[in-house]
Amino acid sequence: MKTTPEYSEMDFYVKGTECSPFSTLAPHILLGDMQETADKGAGDCGFDRYVISKFNACWIILRMRVHVDRFPDWREDFTIRTWSRGCDKLFFDREYEVYDNNRNIIGYASSVWILADMETHRPLIPMRIEGLAEPRVQQDKLVFGEVCPKFRPSKLEDFDGSEPVITKYADYSELDHNHHVNNTRYVAWVFDALYKYGLDISKVNDFTINYICEVKVGEKVDIYIKKTDKGLLVTGFKGEGTHVFDSEIYIFI
């Protein structure tokens, strides 16, 4: 059996087209880079997407928390390290660290994933998939000291009849190879909403997002914001109030 490394890494370079107005890497691009690294990490653990597709399974991310001391600058090289903490029943915990080119940690993140049926997206129990390798643990370190939190789901009535801050559509350029809006685009939508709300985006360096429902081509998502004791809650609803995502922004305003 191939030896499982203690962690997996990928190197990146910040292109101008990936930058925010601050000439630093845009948050949703960073999440995309983390997920590319997660894909490599899954492969290092024997759970590459091509391997699990033979079992009619796919990876689905449920939630993610990200803290960034600073976003990498334009033209800067940086490295993302990730490791799997194995599987607890249905749930795979994956942790991350972001390093600058001097090997200083400039950010870290935690995420929770499941294996799901490729057609129905219903959760699968890994131990019950005949022929699938046993989930592996690379290391047990938790970057936040706890697993990424799950929120109490929001309801449309929680926003007291207020108007959405911004409305987004699942147009062609929002779709990924799974033919739905990629989860990193939800983060881009969150930051668009925060900007329109009037928040100083440069102050946002710690946030969590819970993914509730996929968004398919042509669907409209209304995004609302309200203040909480932790900062701000950004929530998306589609159709007649179907809950799409919740994102907590940890900032005092």
Buried (B, 14 or more C-beta within 10 A) or exposed (E): EEEBEEBBBBEBEBEEEBBBEEEBBBBBBBBBBBBBBBBBBBBBBBBBEEBBEEBEBBBBBBBBBBBBEEBBBBEBEBBBBBBBBBBEEBBBBBBBBBBBEEEEEBBBBBBBBBBBBBEEBEBBEBEEBEEBEEBBBBEEEBBBEEBBEEBEEBEBEEBEEEEBBBEBEBEEEBBEEEEBBBBBBBBBBBBBBBBEBEBEBEEBBBBBBBBBBBBEEEBEBBBBBBEEEEBBBBBBBBEEEBBBBBBBBBBEE
